[in-house]
């Protein structure tokens, strides 16, 4: 459903206001953590193995007995939970040996965290 002209103007005005006054909200730092592709793959495989174990526990319920079926089901559930945690836990990024070091701005002991963030924001806006 398209926006009316008034709604579009209000939206544009809110976006401009947000960009001008709330720079720290707009560009939240991603930090030094990111999802690892390898962990996503291993986590997905562990999750699928857990689902397979759960299906096997249900299918072989009579031959394993009640206690055996419960034990296999719990182990399969823990495997699925571990796979999900492994897949979505961010890992610390480490720069490679050939990665250039970022030049940091001057850091004086009397500058606050917000002053440094505002200075970085101003530099980014000047580069555009």
N, C-alpha and C positions, 0 to 999 in steps of 0.2 A: 504494500500500500504506500503510494508516494506521499511525501510530506507536502503540506500546503506552503505557500510562499512565506507566510508569517512564521511557521514552525521551522522552515529552513533558515530564515534569517536569525531566529533565536538560537538555533543550534550552532550556526557559524559564529555568532557573538559569544556564546558560551565557550566554544573551542578556542577562540582568540584570547578570551579572558584567562582560560586555563593555561594556555601556552605562555602568556605574559606573566602571570602571577604565581602559578603553582608549578614551577619547573621541576621541583623534586618529585612531584606526583606523576608527571608526564613521563619522565625518564627515570624510572626506578632502576637503580643499578642491579645488574644481574649477578654481581659478585664474582667470586672466583670458583663457583660451582656450576656444573652443567651435567646433563644426563649423558651417560656413556652408551654408545651404540652397542658395544660388546656386552655390557650389563643388561641392556634391553633384550638382546638376543638370548643370553643365558637365562634371564628371568622368564622370558616367554617359553623357552624350552622346559624349564622347571615347572612352570604353571601347567603346561600341557601334560607333562609327566604326572603331575598331581591329579589332574582330571582323569587321566588314564588309570591311575591307581584307584581313584574313587569308583570309577566304573567297574574296574576289576573286582573291587571289594564287594560291590553290590551284586555283580554277576556270579561270583563264587561264594556267595553268602552261605549256602548250604554245606559246601565242602569244607569251608574254613571254620564253620561254627560261629556262634554269636560273638564270642569274645575275640576270635581271630578276625572276623569281619570288622568289628569295631576298631581293633588295633590298626589294621590296614587302612581303614577309613580315616582315622586320626592322623596317621603318618602321611597319607595322601593330602589331607587338608593342610597340614603343616608345610608340605612341599609347595602347595599352591600359594600359601601365605608368604613363604620365603621367596618364591619366584616373583610375586608382586612387589615385595619390598626390595628385592635386588634390582628389578627393572626400573623402579621409579625413585630410587635413592640417588641423589646427585653426588657426583664424585668431585674432588678438588682438582681443578685444572692446573697443570704444571706447564710452564712454557718450555719449549724444546731448547736445545743448546744453541740453535741458530736463530731463535726468536729475538728480535730487537727489543731492548728495554725501552719502556715509555719514559719520555722526559716529563718529569713532574714539575709543577709550578713551584714558586718559592713558598716555603712553609715557615712562617714565623710563629714563635711560641704563643703570641697573643691572638692569632687568628683562630676563630672557632670553626667547628665542623661545617656549619651552615655557610659561613663566609667562603670557605674553600669550595663548597658545592656550588654556590652562586657564581664564584669566579670561573669554575669549570663550565657552567651553563653559559655564561657570557662568552667565553672563548668559543664554544661550539656554535653559538648563534652568529658570531662574527665570521666563522669559517664558511657559513652557508652563502 
